Amino acid sequence: MLTLDKLNIYRRFDGDLDGWARTANGHDASGITDDDWHLIEDLRQALDLIAAGQASQVFTASFESRLRDTTADETTRLALRALR
């Protein structure tokens, strides 16, 4: 489950998984994991496709459902949408 704390770690390292892994040894107080990191990247890619108008309505609906299922709350979803 993605939380605002996990997104803040991702943002602090500017999406650099290797940098985070070297610095935090793969562990920190947020509880972020490699899987969380990859999920953030997957969700960001989907958001970019949708924003560019390259996603079908079915894809967009499926994405919105996945976004709700994988994030802790609306604040986290808004923060994810704001990552660019």
Steps between C-alpha positions, in 0.01 A plus 500: 500500500645835398497773760596865497818412694605255228434756227708754692794257508458438125494877441799564728707263286348636178387150403855359523448151640873423504576821688240416762621140530862612550409765755232321697624144447151426374340596832364817653226615734243531219510126435540554124612194307633435151150383407353831621761687297409306185129553568554876519682490167226289340228734625691807383542348154126431482425857611724630221319286241164623621613864509634470144163369380655166400292282730165342426199550726532139615868551590418823684218338699722203585778734606272703728389179670861386542596842635226482766601144591872574538501835681415576860281805447403791277793709623739232378321480164522877457871498586561223248317694230715805583829312448645601164 
